[in-house]
Amino acid sequence: MNNLMRKVLTRRSVYTFSANLPKDEDLMVVLEEGKLLSNAETNQIWHFTAIQNKDVIKKIYELSISILPDGTTIKNGAEMLLNMPMLLIISGCNVKYAED
């Protein structure tokens, strides 16, 4: 396992973020390694979306704030999005393919 992947897999909690974006080649390594993590048993397909546009990240922050019926808001830690130089969204889909 390369050093970058070891760091990704062993990191658990982040409370502060560097303003520096990862190098394109490092980001591609993470995305390529992530593609290999799909679950062969259940055919789960992972989708990766890397967002580096601060305006888009801010919009995601604004949409992530829950508004209660009485007009109060709960941020649920979403304010950390405002300090991120990049947002990596990992989503999945459990698709069963027909067997040959």
C-alpha positions as CSV (number, residue, x, y, z in Angstrom):
1,M,0.0,0.0,0.0
2,N,1.4,3.4,-0.9
3,N,2.0,6.1,1.7
4,L,-0.8,8.3,0.5
5,M,-3.4,5.5,0.7
6,R,-2.1,4.5,4.1
7,K,-2.7,8.0,5.3
8,V,-6.2,8.1,3.8
9,L,-7.2,4.7,5.4
10,T,-5.8,5.5,8.9
11,R,-7.1,9.0,9.2
12,R,-10.3,9.1,11.4
13,S,-11.2,12.7,12.4
14,V,-10.4,16.0,10.9
15,Y,-11.1,19.3,12.6
16,T,-8.9,21.6,10.7
17,F,-8.2,21.8,7.0
18,S,-5.3,22.9,5.0
19,A,-6.1,25.6,2.5
20,N,-4.0,23.7,-0.1
21,L,-5.7,21.5,-2.6
22,P,-4.2,18.0,-3.2
23,K,-2.0,17.6,-6.2
24,D,-4.0,16.3,-9.2
25,E,-1.9,13.1,-9.3
26,D,-2.6,12.5,-5.6
27,L,-6.3,13.0,-6.0
28,M,-6.3,10.6,-9.0
29,V,-4.6,8.0,-6.9
30,V,-7.3,8.3,-4.2
31,L,-10.0,8.1,-6.8
32,E,-8.5,5.1,-8.6
33,E,-7.9,3.2,-5.3
34,G,-11.5,4.0,-4.3
35,K,-12.8,2.5,-7.5
36,L,-11.1,-0.8,-6.5
37,L,-13.0,-0.8,-3.2
38,S,-16.3,-1.7,-4.8
39,N,-17.9,-4.7,-3.2
40,A,-17.7,-7.7,-5.6
41,E,-20.1,-9.8,-3.6
42,T,-23.0,-7.3,-3.7
43,N,-21.9,-5.5,-6.9
44,Q,-21.9,-2.1,-5.1
45,I,-20.7,0.6,-7.4
46,W,-19.0,3.6,-5.8
47,H,-19.3,7.1,-7.3
48,F,-16.8,9.8,-6.5
49,T,-17.4,13.5,-6.9
50,A,-14.6,15.9,-6.1
51,I,-15.7,19.5,-5.7
52,Q,-13.1,22.2,-5.6
53,N,-15.3,25.2,-6.4
54,K,-15.8,27.3,-3.2
55,D,-19.1,28.6,-4.5
56,V,-20.5,25.1,-5.0
57,I,-19.2,24.0,-1.6
58,K,-20.9,27.1,0.0
59,K,-24.1,26.2,-1.7
60,I,-23.9,22.7,-0.4
61,Y,-23.4,24.2,3.1
62,E,-26.4,26.4,2.7
63,L,-28.6,23.5,1.5
64,S,-27.3,21.2,4.3
65,I,-28.7,23.4,7.1
66,S,-31.9,21.9,8.5
67,I,-34.7,24.4,9.0
68,L,-37.2,23.4,11.7
69,P,-40.9,24.3,11.5
70,D,-40.5,27.0,14.1
71,G,-37.8,28.7,11.9
72,T,-34.8,27.8,14.0
73,T,-31.9,26.1,12.3
74,I,-29.6,23.2,13.2
75,K,-26.2,23.2,11.5
76,N,-25.2,19.7,12.5
77,G,-21.5,20.5,12.0
78,A,-22.1,21.6,8.4
79,E,-20.1,24.9,9.1
80,M,-16.9,22.9,8.6
81,L,-17.7,22.8,4.9
82,L,-16.9,26.5,4.7
83,N,-13.3,25.8,5.6
84,M,-12.7,22.9,3.1
85,P,-10.7,23.7,0.0
86,M,-12.2,20.5,-1.6
87,L,-15.1,18.3,-0.9
88,L,-15.0,14.6,-1.9
89,I,-18.5,13.0,-2.0
90,I,-18.6,9.2,-2.0
91,S,-21.9,7.7,-2.9
92,G,-23.0,4.3,-3.8
93,C,-25.6,2.3,-5.5
94,N,-26.4,-1.4,-4.9
95,V,-27.0,-2.8,-8.4
96,K,-27.4,-6.4,-9.2
97,Y,-26.3,-7.3,-12.6
98,A,-27.7,-10.3,-14.5
99,E,-25.3,-13.2,-14.4
100,D,-24.0,-14.5,-17.7
